[in-house]
Amino acid sequence: MKLSRRTFITSAALAPVACGIPLSYEHGTPVATPKPLPIIRPPQVGQEWTYIKKDVFNGKTLEVITEQIASVGQSIVINRATTDGGQLPSEIQGPWGTIKTDPQWPHLMEFNPGLPLWPLELSVKWSKQFDTKYADAGYPESKLGWQEYMSVQGWESIAVPAGEFIALRFQNLINFESSDPNKVDCIRKETIWFAPQIGRWVAREASGSYQIQGQVGPVILEGSYQWRLASYK
């Protein structure tokens, strides 16, 4: 089943309306496709990325999160922690670039089969839809539908606190079943700037919406967040 027309209409409406001082959307400067194409950095224990997470609605910093590769094997485990030492759920990939356990959403999500974290081809013409199932961690018996359309938007030069990068900008449009039966027409939108040379994204924005089962009216907007790379090694 293809992503619904409402998915694309609603995704265009997922813009911040704030009471505080909202952030502007991240943007880069379009550049030509690098020649030769950059090689995606392979994973090694100790590789690390630190991100500043902000609320797009009011511009406030929510967390500063450090992610570090703890083990590399059949699965790649990335441990995560806040600057005050608080431990966050780990991310699990397997193989590199395929997410199996994703801690980036409000609930820890386990995908089977896993989903690509970045385009399978570093080409400005590439796009593909992926259909999988997910479960909220701790409830493996719940197999809920997840449809994701990933499309490349081009190469850009983008500046973040960690520096300036040549990154591949792409977008994910997601239509999924919620574990809450009262929520329907659940949609998420992500814009990601992936820098192959660091093996990770340097900037990311995410927003979402849903409707209440049996109610007629406007969609309900979820949180809208922005992550920017502060440092890496």
C-alpha positions as CSV (number, residue, x, y, z in Angstrom):
1,M,0.0,0.0,0.0
2,K,1.4,3.4,-1.0
3,L,1.6,6.3,1.4
4,S,-1.7,8.1,1.5
5,R,-2.3,11.5,-0.2
6,R,-3.1,12.9,3.3
7,T,0.4,12.0,4.3
8,F,1.9,14.4,1.8
9,I,-0.7,17.1,2.4
10,T,-0.3,17.0,6.1
11,S,3.5,16.9,6.0
12,A,3.5,20.3,4.2
13,A,1.5,21.7,7.2
14,L,3.8,20.4,9.9
15,A,5.3,23.9,10.6
16,P,5.9,25.4,14.0
17,V,3.3,27.7,15.6
18,A,4.9,28.9,18.8
19,C,4.1,31.0,21.9
20,G,7.8,31.6,22.5
21,I,10.6,32.4,20.0
22,P,10.5,29.6,17.4
23,L,13.5,28.3,15.6
24,S,13.8,28.8,11.9
25,Y,14.1,25.7,9.9
26,E,17.6,24.4,9.1
27,H,18.8,25.0,5.6
28,G,22.0,24.7,3.7
29,T,23.4,26.0,0.4
30,P,22.9,23.7,-2.6
31,V,26.2,22.4,-4.1
32,A,27.1,20.0,-6.9
33,T,27.4,16.3,-6.3
34,P,30.8,15.6,-4.9
35,K,33.2,13.8,-7.3
36,P,34.2,11.3,-6.4
37,L,31.3,10.4,-4.1
38,P,32.4,10.4,-0.4
39,I,32.8,7.0,1.3
40,I,30.6,6.3,4.3
41,R,32.8,6.1,7.3
42,P,32.7,2.5,8.7
43,P,31.9,2.0,12.4
44,Q,34.6,1.7,15.1
45,V,34.3,1.4,18.8
46,G,34.8,4.9,20.4
47,Q,33.4,6.9,17.5
48,E,31.3,9.6,19.1
49,W,28.8,12.3,18.1
50,T,27.3,15.0,20.4
51,Y,24.0,16.7,19.4
52,I,22.1,19.7,20.7
53,K,18.4,19.0,20.8
54,K,16.0,21.9,20.7
55,D,12.2,22.5,20.7
56,V,11.3,24.2,17.4
57,F,8.2,25.7,18.9
58,N,10.0,27.8,21.5
59,G,13.7,27.5,20.6
60,K,14.6,26.1,24.0
61,T,17.5,23.6,24.4
62,L,16.0,20.3,25.7
63,E,19.1,18.1,25.9
64,V,22.7,17.8,24.9
65,I,23.2,14.1,23.9
66,T,26.4,12.2,23.4
67,E,26.2,9.0,21.3
68,Q,29.2,6.6,21.3
69,I,29.8,3.3,19.6
70,A,30.2,0.7,22.3
71,S,30.5,-2.5,20.2
72,V,30.8,-3.5,16.6
73,G,29.8,-7.0,15.4
74,Q,26.7,-8.5,13.9
75,S,25.0,-5.6,15.6
76,I,26.4,-2.1,16.3
77,V,25.5,-0.8,19.7
78,I,25.5,3.0,20.2
79,N,25.3,4.1,23.8
80,R,23.7,7.4,24.6
81,A,23.9,9.8,27.5
82,T,23.1,13.4,28.5
83,T,25.7,15.8,29.6
84,D,24.7,15.4,33.2
85,G,25.5,11.6,33.0
86,G,21.9,10.4,32.6
87,Q,21.8,7.2,30.6
88,L,19.5,7.0,27.6
89,P,18.3,3.9,25.7
90,S,20.9,2.6,23.2
91,E,20.6,2.6,19.5
92,I,21.1,-0.7,17.7
93,Q,22.0,-1.1,14.1
94,G,22.7,-4.2,12.1
95,P,24.3,-4.0,9.6
96,W,25.8,-0.5,9.7
97,G,23.2,1.9,8.4
98,T,20.2,-0.3,9.2
99,I,18.3,0.6,12.3
100,K,16.8,-2.2,14.4
101,T,16.2,-0.4,17.8
102,D,15.6,3.3,17.5
103,P,15.6,5.5,20.6
104,Q,15.0,8.8,18.7
105,W,11.2,8.7,19.0
106,P,9.1,9.3,22.1
107,H,8.9,5.5,22.6
108,L,11.8,3.1,22.1
109,M,11.0,1.3,18.8
110,E,12.1,-2.0,17.5
111,F,11.9,-2.6,13.7
112,N,11.6,-6.0,12.0
113,P,12.9,-5.9,9.3
114,G,15.2,-3.0,10.0
115,L,15.1,0.3,8.2
116,P,17.8,2.2,6.3
117,L,19.1,5.2,8.2
118,W,20.3,6.9,5.0
119,P,19.7,6.5,1.3
120,L,20.9,3.3,-0.2
121,E,22.4,5.3,-3.0
122,L,24.1,8.7,-2.6
123,S,22.3,10.0,-5.7
124,V,20.1,13.1,-6.0
125,K,17.6,11.0,-8.1
126,W,17.2,8.3,-5.5
127,S,13.9,7.5,-3.6
128,K,12.3,4.4,-2.2
129,Q,9.4,3.3,0.0
130,F,10.0,0.9,2.8
131,D,7.3,-1.2,4.5
132,T,8.0,-2.8,7.9
133,K,6.6,-3.6,11.3
134,Y,7.6,-2.2,14.6
135,A,7.0,-2.9,18.3
136,D,7.2,-0.7,21.3
137,A,10.2,-2.0,23.3
138,G,8.9,-4.3,26.0
139,Y,5.9,-5.4,24.0
140,P,7.4,-7.6,21.2
141,E,4.0,-9.2,20.5
142,S,2.7,-5.9,19.1
143,K,3.4,-5.7,15.4
144,L,2.3,-2.4,14.0
145,G,2.6,-1.1,10.5
146,W,5.2,1.4,9.4
147,Q,5.4,2.9,5.9
148,E,8.4,5.2,5.1
149,Y,9.1,7.1,1.9
150,M,12.7,8.2,1.7
151,S,13.7,10.7,-1.0
152,V,16.9,12.6,-1.6
153,Q,16.6,16.4,-2.0
154,G,20.2,17.2,-3.0
155,W,23.7,17.9,-1.7
156,E,24.2,20.9,0.5
157,S,26.9,22.8,2.4
158,I,25.6,23.2,5.9
159,A,27.0,24.9,9.0
160,V,26.4,23.5,12.5
161,P,28.2,24.1,15.8
162,A,30.7,21.2,14.9
163,G,31.7,23.0,11.7
164,E,30.7,23.1,8.0
165,F,29.9,19.9,6.1
166,I,29.0,18.7,2.6
167,A,25.9,16.7,3.4
168,L,23.2,14.8,1.5
169,R,19.8,16.2,2.4
170,F,16.9,13.8,2.3
171,Q,13.4,13.5,3.7
172,N,11.4,10.8,5.3
173,L,7.6,10.8,5.1
174,I,6.2,8.2,7.5
175,N,2.7,6.8,7.9
176,F,2.3,4.4,10.9
177,E,-0.1,2.6,13.2
178,S,0.0,3.9,16.7
179,S,0.2,1.7,19.8
180,D,-2.6,3.9,21.1
181,P,-5.8,2.7,19.4
182,N,-7.3,6.2,19.8
183,K,-4.7,7.8,17.5
184,V,-5.2,7.4,13.7
185,D,-3.7,8.9,10.6
186,C,-0.4,9.1,12.4
187,I,2.2,10.9,10.3
188,R,5.8,11.9,10.9
189,K,8.2,14.0,8.7
190,E,11.9,14.1,9.0
191,T,14.5,16.2,7.1
192,I,18.0,14.9,7.6
193,W,21.5,16.1,6.5
194,F,23.7,13.1,6.3
195,A,27.5,13.5,6.2
196,P,29.1,10.3,4.8
197,Q,32.5,11.3,6.1
198,I,31.4,11.1,9.7
199,G,29.0,8.2,9.3
200,R,26.1,10.1,10.8
201,W,23.8,13.0,10.3
202,V,24.9,16.6,11.1
203,A,21.4,18.1,11.4
204,R,17.9,16.6,11.7
205,E,14.4,18.0,12.1
206,A,11.3,15.9,13.0
207,S,7.6,16.7,13.5
208,G,4.4,14.7,13.5
209,S,0.6,14.8,13.7
210,Y,-2.3,12.5,14.3
211,Q,-6.1,12.5,14.6
212,I,-8.4,11.1,17.3
213,Q,-10.5,8.0,16.3
214,G,-14.1,9.0,15.5
215,Q,-13.5,12.7,15.8
216,V,-13.8,15.2,13.0
217,G,-11.6,18.3,13.0
218,P,-8.0,19.5,12.5
219,V,-5.1,17.3,13.0
220,I,-3.3,17.4,16.3
221,L,0.4,18.4,16.1
222,E,3.0,16.6,18.0
223,G,6.3,18.1,19.1
224,S,8.7,19.5,16.5
225,Y,12.4,19.1,17.3
226,Q,15.8,20.0,15.8
227,W,19.1,18.3,16.4
228,R,22.5,19.9,15.4
229,L,25.9,18.3,15.7
230,A,28.1,20.0,18.3
231,S,31.2,17.7,18.1
232,Y,32.3,14.3,16.8
233,K,35.3,12.1,16.9
